[in-house]
Amino acid sequence: MNNISKQMRCLAHLKGKLLADKVNLYQEEINDRNYHSFLGLSVVGVVISGSILIIGIPFPHFFIYNKQIFGLFCLCIVLYFMGKLFLQKEKKYSTLAFYCALTPIMFMGILMGTFLDPRVPSVTIMVFLCVLTLFMIDKPWRIIMFITCSAIVYVILCYKAKEYELFLTDVIHLFAFYSMAVGINFLTVNERIDNVEGFVNYRIRSELDLMTGVYNREVGLNKIKQLINDGVQGAFIIVDIDNFKRINDNFGHLYGDIVIKGVSRLIKKSFHEEDVVLRMGGDEFIVYSVNLVEVKECKKKLECLLDCFSSSEAGEEKKGIPVSISIGCSINDKVQIDFNRLYRESDQCLYVAKQSGKGCCVIKE
């Protein structure tokens, strides 16, 4: 029974590696890497095929595939410009574009090993089977399916193009290279997926404030500046905890940390996923709420945040000291506006809120 259970676990582990469902979790990073690999492959193709053409054109008797190499040269140029002009903006199609690019290259290798030179053993297709798919990241079962379909097409064309003895020799070689291609790609792509997972998790941790889980100062401010530079309108909001020094002095930093965490949870809960929330430092938070440009709607949202805070555990009164927050906000409803101006206006509104008795919000239109 133990052996059977071990075998079942091994099969389940193998199935998980083959399906690699976690690719879906990191698709954005994988698309970005496939995009750069796509460009890299096209550049390498241009350089190699161009070099062969330069050397081979003066010696046509030794380089019998000059026409095919020229076709490959043109294809790689087209792929490069397709990547630069289209995929750069639509990276979500990078994996699909990779398969579309590899298919004619693989088919050209199949023709070069069958009908274009039927009297000698195949070499190009054997190399292509092992190497071409190593440039991309995708679920292993899809890559193996692509390799398998390519091998099947090769066997069919090889049977029609070559004599039976040479056909058998190529099939034996194909079996060895096919096994090698499947093994290498299976191991390599899983290792690269694990690498992507580790990189994404590290990047997420490096972008977040460890205590609160919102963006840290550097990353959050850069994201807001990018949104403003891209002309994305919204509300620039500064949230500050009132009397926070007294809270730390009277009840200790541990309780102060609890209050900060409670405020961050309420802020994240009150805004949308596309909004940028960051901890500026200490007890101050900044929010850039995308497309929140109507003053009435903004005031309603911020007052709702104040109400939620006052009724939550984070806003409870402890030994005579009420915990409250003050909010300053500046509306960015213009196409071009300076980040520093938004920050300054929101900070001035926060100052007015503090001077007005705290626990309130002030909005500059």
Steps between C-alpha positions, in 0.01 A plus 500: 500500500786737583658444159167561328445823695853618417441427134170686510669801660774489238241488222310788656823701530588421138152602389532827691835573335360410158188717532678781691179679596698763689599642161159672510598678824811656347378545144586869486866442591518198266355706214761767565783246494362330189484840331868568564593145399295545180700810413824326595423198283413721202824696539704179529320366191581814303867492600553128435303477174654827377850373576433173315369693200808722488728197514283269290405715200853492350512121549165364381640151447583464868196683639202338330233664720561865410137554394368347821750699710389817322140413583598448864684834495190681374277318749719602794494863388119488482484340846726767646288787372181319600640477854600866508185641341230268639612275784663783691149636566320164507735274696210275597530348149873428533462127564258455210728705275790276601318188382400676177864598442645158583258311274638624160859474630440140610325419171795646308730270696275205416512582128878539510524150647254337259400623154776761461779250564357145500832318451672580832401450864311786664686734734320835512166369625672301775665818629180703465300247704740536792580870483220718363246463783768567764463870421145517639314437827165323491324205656718192434215298350450762228868508413516120491189497279670744260814284488291185449296649215820621333652151530187337353502736201868427448444122506221526240701720262815299556316179407381658175829669409770244586594145426385246757843427651586867542152557636555236770835655590343844537211362709746335740691828529171686539394279790824577684480875434126510574557337840782744565286797394207399724727438798703819462195720443304342785780557751600842368154651478406385852821649635425827320143504634635453854743783429212723390304411814795585723565827315136612517473417871825685570385802299168507686676487836744772396214728388293473817527652844564197719279615788188605311509315167445818294764642265811642658591864451734472202293258293165664581616852414651379172171332406305818577745713300467261208120521510513880510755513216273270297214747546294276731270723704409432861505613862828545687424417863717527813383317812663574836429348843421767758702524821709201401801610706282508813375150418856369474614688811207389716432145379821394331611434144334159491155656535604771253587230248157342552335835422712546186407153377132568567512827305673332203238222492215752496663709228559197276144386561358843412672534162520298180775264387619739228545780755849551641530482878836557671642562843692823482668435831404486866126560530445662160343333195447623145233383258459580132144403415476457124218693324361638827457859375150597612521700823170372638591139429845551651360663813249220541774239470732669748221559752409134468864416581482725807179331614645152447808595696314652795284185532790255466740360758777718360297809587403396852568726796761368739539649847361838398693539176277462191667369186399694190632589156518822302488512121622753246410462132567672170304418184697444180249556218748650256695331221830655608575566868815493708541225761660741747208736466251224578707393800530858628130571464400177675747570781353849544151348517623254762639792703162673483329178615738478796437865594123448470486255785633183332296191412372662179581539131577808290490492120653751258325502166 
